[in-house]
């Protein structure tokens, strides 16, 4: 990840801990280094949908780009190690390394697009 790594902060979760809560306004994006996380979405009819996200993936890209509240709740399914990127740190990255910030934005957008086009994976858009 090169220059971007200097703008990421480590996050450690124990199994069962909540990373993201549905309805909360927060635009932090998370890159999953290890472990698995479960994504729970509850719609207006109280139907729950679940996705599982693991190492090498990311979480939070939906709110990062949309500025809308979180669309799902994410729990650690096992002990996890993640890296977070806050909007403030992303702005710093953008001003100091615009090419890296652009590449990162395109990569995160690609994940968002793939999840949106795959109906079962839409729940993973947080």
HELIX and SHEET records of a PDB file:
HELIX    1   1 UNK A    2  UNK A    7  5                                   6    
HELIX    2   2 UNK A   61  UNK A   66  1                                   6    
HELIX    3   3 UNK A   87  UNK A   96  1                                  10    
HELIX    4   4 UNK A   98  UNK A  117  1                                  20    
HELIX    5   5 UNK A  119  UNK A  124  5                                   6    
SHEET    1   A 4 UNK A   9  UNK A  13  0                                        
SHEET    2   A 4 UNK A  80  UNK A  85 -1                                        
SHEET    3   A 4 UNK A  29  UNK A  34 -1                                        
SHEET    4   A 4 UNK A  58  UNK A  59 -1                                        
SHEET    1   B 4 UNK A  18  UNK A  20  0                                        
SHEET    2   B 4 UNK A  73  UNK A  76 -1                                        
SHEET    3   B 4 UNK A  36  UNK A  42 -1                                        
SHEET    4   B 4 UNK A  48  UNK A  54 -1                                        
END                                                                             
